[in-house]
Amino acid sequence: MDAPSSATRDLLARVHEGDDAALRDLLERHLPWIRARVHARLGPALRAKAETGDLVHDAVVELLRYGPRFTVSDEKQFRAFLATIAENVLRNEHRRFDVERRSAARERTLPNDSVLDLDARRGGADTPSAISDRREREAWLRLGLELLRPEDREVILLRQQQRLSFDEVGAKLGSTANTARMRFERALGRLADVVTRLRLEGVEGVTKPG
């Protein structure tokens, strides 16, 4: 077994148990690589923002502390997975909305007995029991939501989390209610696709170059 990958998996398990020292260790090991990966993939306008490094740090910490619990056995895929989510956060122009989303996520109780296995090679993500529990299904959806494009994530959260009508969603987005409804339905389809790829292909399903 690869020693660095084993150490990462063990630290991740400790983070899920609320170990701040393990979180600091994970960040020290992986954050520089994640920042470099995100920086390389962003356009010049986003790279020019002085707070880019801090946003990457915040996105990674928010997911590890407050997001659905997950495990991987491949250190490289762990890094690529977190970099993908951090990149999505930085591409989100609606900073205030994103902060509100994360604040609301903190208030929701995480399923203590659900740890999503993102290594498809181990077969853990594709067992029938993996989708049988309502709380675990919610965890998969929440994780998939973090991987959506900002515009898709926003319309889903406006409709599902804030419980806005399509008239209200349209007003928020500067569109009609019918347009908001179509955007919402398309976004749900993309969310379903992301979750399916996560379950069937693991981390590689959502971090392939593209």
C-alpha positions in Angstrom: 0.0 0.0 0.0 1.3 3.4 -0.9 2.4 5.2 2.3 1.4 8.8 1.4 -2.1 7.6 0.2 -2.5 5.6 3.4 -1.6 8.6 5.5 -4.0 10.8 3.6 -6.8 8.3 4.1 -6.1 8.0 7.8 -5.9 11.8 8.2 -9.2 12.2 6.3 -10.9 9.7 8.7 -9.6 11.8 11.7 -10.9 15.0 10.1 -14.4 13.4 9.9 -14.1 12.8 13.6 -13.5 16.5 14.2 -9.7 16.4 14.6 -8.4 19.9 13.9 -4.7 18.7 14.0 -5.5 16.2 11.3 -7.1 19.0 9.2 -4.0 21.2 9.6 -1.8 18.2 8.5 -4.0 17.5 5.5 -3.8 21.2 4.4 -0.1 21.3 4.9 0.4 18.2 2.7 -2.1 19.0 -0.1 -3.1 22.7 -0.2 0.0 23.9 -2.1 -0.6 21.4 -4.9 -4.4 22.2 -5.0 -3.7 26.0 -5.2 -1.2 25.5 -8.0 -3.7 23.2 -9.9 -6.5 25.7 -9.5 -4.3 28.7 -10.4 -3.2 27.0 -13.6 -6.7 26.3 -14.7 -8.2 29.7 -14.0 -8.4 32.5 -16.6 -6.3 35.6 -16.2 -9.2 37.7 -14.7 -9.7 35.2 -11.8 -6.0 34.6 -11.3 -5.5 38.4 -10.9 -7.8 38.4 -7.8 -5.6 38.9 -4.7 -7.9 36.7 -2.6 -7.7 33.6 -4.8 -5.4 31.7 -2.5 -7.6 32.4 0.5 -10.7 31.3 -1.4 -9.1 28.0 -2.3 -8.2 27.4 1.3 -11.7 28.3 2.5 -13.3 26.0 -0.1 -11.2 23.1 0.9 -11.7 23.7 4.6 -15.5 24.1 4.2 -15.9 20.8 2.4 -13.7 18.9 4.8 -15.4 20.3 7.9 -19.0 20.7 6.9 -19.5 18.7 3.7 -20.5 15.1 3.3 -18.0 12.6 4.7 -16.0 10.8 2.0 -13.0 8.5 1.6 -10.5 7.8 -1.2 -7.5 5.5 -1.4 -5.6 7.4 -4.1 -3.8 10.5 -3.0 -3.6 12.0 -6.5 -7.4 11.7 -6.9 -8.0 13.2 -3.5 -6.1 16.3 -4.6 -7.7 16.5 -8.0 -11.2 16.1 -6.4 -10.7 19.0 -3.9 -9.1 21.1 -6.7 -12.2 20.6 -8.9 -14.5 21.8 -6.1 -12.2 24.7 -5.2 -12.1 25.8 -8.9 -15.9 25.7 -9.0 -16.1 28.0 -6.0 -13.7 30.5 -7.5 -15.7 30.5 -10.7 -18.8 31.4 -8.8 -19.3 35.2 -9.2 -22.1 35.2 -6.6 -19.8 35.3 -3.6 -22.4 36.4 -1.1 -24.8 33.7 -2.2 -22.0 31.1 -1.9 -21.2 32.2 1.7 -24.8 32.0 2.6 -24.9 28.5 1.1 -22.0 27.3 3.2 -23.4 28.9 6.4 -26.6 27.1 5.9 -24.7 23.8 5.3 -23.1 24.2 8.8 -26.5 24.2 10.4 -27.5 20.9 8.9 -26.7 17.7 10.7 -24.3 15.5 8.8 -25.1 11.7 8.8 -22.6 10.3 11.3 -22.8 6.8 9.9 -22.4 7.7 6.2 -19.0 7.8 4.6 -19.1 8.0 0.8 -16.5 5.8 -0.8 -15.2 7.6 -3.9 -12.9 4.9 -5.1 -14.9 3.0 -7.7 -12.2 0.3 -7.8 -13.1 -0.8 -4.3 -16.7 -1.3 -5.3 -18.1 0.6 -2.3 -19.9 3.3 -4.3 -22.0 1.0 -6.4 -23.6 -1.3 -3.9 -27.4 -1.3 -3.5 -27.1 -0.3 0.1 -25.2 2.8 -0.9 -28.4 4.5 -2.1 -30.9 2.9 0.3 -30.6 5.3 3.1 -32.3 8.8 2.8 -29.5 10.5 4.6 -26.8 8.9 2.4 -28.7 9.8 -0.7 -28.7 13.4 0.6 -25.0 13.2 1.2 -24.4 12.1 -2.4 -26.5 14.9 -3.7 -24.7 17.5 -1.5 -21.4 16.3 -2.7 -22.5 16.3 -6.3 -23.9 19.8 -5.9 -20.4 21.1 -5.0 -19.2 19.8 -8.4 -21.8 21.6 -10.5 -21.2 24.7 -12.5 -22.0 27.8 -10.4 -25.1 28.8 -12.4 -26.5 25.3 -12.0 -25.8 25.1 -8.3 -27.3 28.6 -7.8 -30.7 27.8 -9.4 -31.0 24.5 -7.5 -30.3 26.2 -4.2 -32.6 29.1 -4.8 -35.4 26.6 -5.6 -34.7 23.8 -3.2 -32.9 25.4 -0.2 -34.5 28.8 -0.2 -37.9 27.4 -1.3 -38.5 30.2 -3.8 -41.2 30.1 -6.4 -40.1 30.1 -10.0 -41.3 33.7 -10.3 -38.9 34.6 -7.4 -36.1 32.5 -8.8 -36.5 34.2 -12.2 -36.4 37.6 -10.5 -33.1 36.7 -8.7 -31.6 35.5 -11.9 -32.9 38.3 -14.1 -35.1 36.0 -16.2 -38.7 34.9 -16.6 -40.3 32.2 -14.4 -40.4 29.8 -17.4 -36.7 30.3 -18.1 -36.0 29.7 -14.4 -38.0 26.5 -14.5 -36.1 25.3 -17.6 -32.8 26.2 -16.0 -33.7 24.3 -12.9 -34.8 21.2 -14.7 -31.5 21.2 -16.8 -29.5 21.7 -13.6 -31.2 18.8 -11.9 -30.3 16.6 -14.9 -26.7 17.6 -14.6 -26.7 17.0 -10.9 -28.1 13.5 -11.5 -25.3 12.9 -14.1 -22.6 14.0 -11.7 -23.9 11.8 -8.8 -24.1 8.8 -11.2 -20.5 9.3 -12.4 -19.4 9.7 -8.8 -21.1 6.4 -7.8 -20.0 4.4 -10.9 -16.6 5.8 -11.7 -15.5 7.3 -8.4 -13.3 10.4 -8.2 -12.0 9.9 -11.8 -15.5 10.3 -13.1 -15.6 14.0 -12.1 -11.9 15.0 -12.4 -11.1 14.0 -15.9 -9.4 16.8 -17.9 -11.9 18.7 -19.9 
